Each structure stands twice: as C-alpha cells, then as structure tokens.
Amino acid sequence: MPVVLRVRGYRFWFYEADLDEPTHIHIGKGGKEAKYWLTPITLAKSRRFRDHELHEIERILEEYYDDIIEAWRQEQRKRGDC
C-alpha cells in the first residue's frame, strides 16, 4: 500500500491488489476513507467524509494529478503491467 502523497493531513495511496482496476486512488484521514477514479476525477465511494472534505480532496487531486498518474504508472511498471 504505497502512500504516494500527503497533503493537508490526507494520505493518498494505491492498493497493490487492485492495480488491475481503472486508474484510481484511495484517500484517508482520521478514520475516513474515499476512492476516486482518476480519468476523469470522479468519486467512486466514500466512508464518512463530508461534502466540503470531498471538494477539498478533488481540488488536491486536480492540483497533483500529473504526479499521481506518474506514481500509478510506476506501480504498474513494477508489476510488469506496462
């Protein structure tokens, strides 16, 4: 479960077991968790995040989009999926 980004108390990571799914990222903070599809940025599911937190997460995803996509590709290369 490599954490690829930490911003404003949020952790952004991938689960190795689900790298076969379309490009996405998991986000956690304070026992809350969400999953976002990245192409396009769309909420897949959320547990306990409030709307304003989800909007903040989306802004962070937009700001760091290129870095997150590159981290996804690196994980794919490590697995030999590219």
C-alpha positions in Angstrom: 0.0 0.0 0.0 2.4 2.7 -1.1 1.4 6.2 0.1 2.1 8.4 -2.9 1.1 11.8 -1.5 0.4 13.5 1.9 -1.3 16.9 1.7 -3.2 18.8 4.5 -3.5 15.6 6.6 -4.8 13.5 3.8 -3.0 10.3 2.7 -3.2 9.2 -0.9 -2.3 5.6 -1.8 -2.8 2.6 -4.1 -3.6 -0.9 -3.1 -1.4 -3.3 -5.0 -4.2 -5.8 -5.2 -6.5 -3.6 -7.2 -4.0 -2.1 -9.7 -5.9 -4.1 -12.3 -8.8 -1.8 -12.0 -9.0 1.5 -14.0 -6.8 4.3 -12.7 -7.9 5.3 -9.2 -6.6 6.3 -5.8 -7.6 5.8 -2.2 -7.6 8.7 0.3 -7.7 8.6 4.1 -7.8 11.0 7.0 -8.8 10.4 10.6 -10.5 7.1 10.0 -12.4 8.3 6.9 -11.7 6.8 3.5 -12.6 7.5 -0.1 -11.8 6.2 -3.5 -11.6 8.3 -6.6 -11.4 7.3 -10.3 -8.8 9.5 -11.9 -9.8 9.6 -15.6 -11.9 11.7 -15.2 -11.7 12.6 -11.5 -14.9 11.1 -10.1 -15.8 9.9 -6.6 -16.2 6.1 -6.6 -17.1 5.7 -2.9 -16.7 7.5 0.4 -16.9 6.5 4.0 -17.6 9.3 6.5 -16.1 12.2 4.6 -18.3 15.3 4.5 -19.1 17.2 1.3 -16.6 20.0 2.0 -13.8 17.5 2.6 -14.6 15.7 -0.7 -14.4 19.0 -2.5 -11.1 19.7 -0.9 -9.9 16.2 -1.9 -11.0 16.9 -5.5 -9.0 20.1 -5.6 -5.9 18.3 -4.3 -6.4 15.6 -6.9 -6.6 18.2 -9.7 -3.5 20.0 -8.3 -1.4 16.9 -8.1 -3.0 15.0 -11.0 0.2 14.6 -13.1 2.2 13.4 -10.1 -0.4 10.8 -9.1 -0.8 9.5 -12.6 3.0 9.1 -12.8 3.1 7.2 -9.5 0.3 4.9 -10.8 2.4 4.2 -13.9 5.5 3.5 -11.8 3.5 1.0 -9.8 2.2 -0.6 -13.0 5.8 -0.9 -14.3 7.0 -2.5 -11.0 4.3 -5.2 -11.6 5.3 -5.5 -15.2 1.8 -4.5 -16.4 3.1 -1.8 -18.9 
